[in-house]
Amino acid sequence: MPARWLLTFSIAAMLVIQGCSKTPPPPVDPSAPAMVEVENQSFYDMNVYVIRGGMRARLGTVSGNTKAVFEIPRTLVSQGAQLRFQADPIGGGRAPYSEEITVDPGDTVVLRIPPS
């Protein structure tokens, strides 16, 4: 089962929670896509970006109070890849960043953007 991450954007702090399992995970398929599920609880529409090193790639837009799923570009995901995510509010102010996390092929990252 792929690892599952939960990231919550907030002004005060970012929280990263990794699911745990008692059985060892199956071997990772290096060609498996990594996905990001975005739950936008904010009123603002958000442009969502993934960042690795100095490279930023736009994943897409999530309307206010909706959910969306995006595939993370394969060029950014490899075994042990360190990624950050950004949610940029359209017509809003500050665009928060997540903590840097490890994302492997086959992982699913969940971004929850709280109401603002």
C-alpha positions as CSV (number, residue, x, y, z in Angstrom):
1,M,0.0,0.0,0.0
2,P,1.5,3.4,-0.9
3,A,2.4,5.8,1.9
4,R,-0.2,8.4,2.6
5,W,0.6,12.0,3.7
6,L,-1.6,14.7,5.1
7,L,-0.6,18.3,4.9
8,T,-2.6,21.2,6.3
9,F,-1.9,24.7,5.3
10,S,-2.3,27.2,8.1
11,I,-0.9,30.5,9.1
12,A,0.6,29.3,12.4
13,A,2.1,26.0,11.4
14,M,2.1,23.2,8.9
15,L,1.3,19.7,10.1
16,V,2.6,16.6,8.4
17,I,1.2,13.2,9.4
18,Q,2.4,10.0,7.9
19,G,0.2,6.9,8.1
20,C,1.8,3.9,9.6
21,S,1.5,0.2,8.9
22,K,2.4,-2.9,10.9
23,T,3.3,-4.9,7.7
24,P,6.2,-4.0,5.5
25,P,5.1,-2.2,2.3
26,P,5.2,-4.0,-1.0
27,P,8.0,-3.2,-3.4
28,V,7.6,0.2,-5.0
29,D,7.0,0.3,-8.8
30,P,9.3,3.2,-10.0
31,S,6.9,3.9,-12.8
32,A,3.8,4.3,-10.5
33,P,2.5,7.8,-10.5
34,A,2.5,9.9,-7.3
35,M,-0.8,11.8,-6.7
36,V,-1.9,14.7,-4.7
37,E,-5.5,15.0,-3.4
38,V,-6.4,18.6,-2.6
39,E,-9.3,19.5,-0.3
40,N,-9.9,23.2,-0.5
41,Q,-12.0,24.2,2.5
42,S,-11.3,27.9,1.8
43,F,-13.6,30.3,0.0
44,Y,-10.8,31.2,-2.5
45,D,-10.0,29.3,-5.6
46,M,-6.4,28.0,-5.3
47,N,-3.6,27.4,-7.8
48,V,-1.7,24.4,-6.5
49,Y,2.1,24.0,-7.2
50,V,4.7,21.4,-6.4
51,I,8.3,22.5,-5.8
52,R,11.5,20.4,-6.0
53,G,14.7,22.3,-5.5
54,G,14.4,25.5,-7.6
55,M,11.8,24.0,-9.9
56,R,8.1,24.9,-9.5
57,A,5.3,23.1,-11.5
58,R,1.7,24.1,-11.5
59,L,-0.6,21.1,-10.8
60,G,-3.9,22.9,-11.4
61,T,-6.7,25.0,-9.8
62,V,-9.0,23.9,-7.1
63,S,-12.2,25.9,-6.7
64,G,-13.3,27.1,-3.2
65,N,-14.9,24.4,-1.1
66,T,-14.2,21.6,-3.5
67,K,-11.7,18.7,-3.9
68,A,-9.4,17.7,-6.8
69,V,-6.8,15.1,-7.6
70,F,-3.7,15.8,-9.6
71,E,-0.8,13.6,-10.8
72,I,2.6,14.9,-9.7
73,P,4.9,15.2,-12.7
74,R,7.1,12.1,-13.0
75,T,10.1,14.2,-13.6
76,L,9.8,15.5,-10.0
77,V,9.2,12.2,-8.3
78,S,11.9,9.6,-7.6
79,Q,12.8,7.4,-4.7
80,G,13.4,9.8,-1.7
81,A,12.4,12.9,-3.6
82,Q,12.0,16.0,-1.3
83,L,8.9,18.1,-2.4
84,R,7.0,21.1,-1.1
85,F,3.6,22.2,-2.0
86,Q,2.1,25.7,-2.4
87,A,-1.5,26.9,-2.5
88,D,-1.7,30.3,-4.1
89,P,-5.2,31.9,-3.5
90,I,-6.6,33.6,-6.6
91,G,-7.5,37.1,-5.6
92,G,-6.2,36.5,-2.1
93,G,-3.1,37.3,-0.1
94,R,-0.3,35.1,1.1
95,A,0.5,31.7,-0.6
96,P,1.5,29.3,2.1
97,Y,4.1,26.5,1.6
98,S,4.1,23.1,3.1
99,E,7.0,21.5,4.9
100,E,9.4,19.6,2.7
101,I,8.4,15.9,2.6
102,T,9.6,12.8,0.9
103,V,7.4,11.6,-1.9
104,D,8.1,8.3,-3.6
105,P,6.5,6.8,-6.8
106,G,3.1,5.4,-5.9
107,D,2.5,7.8,-2.9
108,T,-0.6,9.9,-2.4
109,V,-0.2,13.3,-0.8
110,V,-3.3,14.9,0.8
111,L,-3.4,18.7,1.0
112,R,-6.1,20.1,3.2
113,I,-6.5,23.9,2.9
114,P,-8.5,25.2,5.9
115,P,-11.1,27.9,5.7
116,S,-9.5,31.4,5.8
